[in-house]
Amino acid sequence: THYMDEALYADRVIVMNEGKIVMQGTPKEVFRQAESISNLGLDVPPLGKLSRMLASSGILVDPDALNVDELVNELCQLK
């Protein structure tokens, strides 16, 4: 799929470029490589972007939180 939100529900993600496998792993392992994904013309799911932005701004959330449940759980743990 080219819909990254759908890829979140997979057990394993394979990213291909010009017919060759360029990365593979769990969704967290693959989307952790946001810059490489972007260089291939793909995008990290929106909540993954938000998690990374929050973490890089000093808000202590897991930058690998990729879906609503994970991000809400991270935000609820903030004090």
TANOR-V220115 format. One record per pair of residues at least 24 apart in sequence whose C-alpha atoms are under 7 Angstrom apart, sorted by the first residue. I is the first residue (numbers start at 1). J is the second residue. If there is no record, write none. Layout:
# TANOR-V220115
{{I | J} {I | J}}
This chain:
# TANOR-V220115
{{4 | 43} {4 | 44} {4 | 45} {5 | 45} {28 | 64} {32 | 64}}
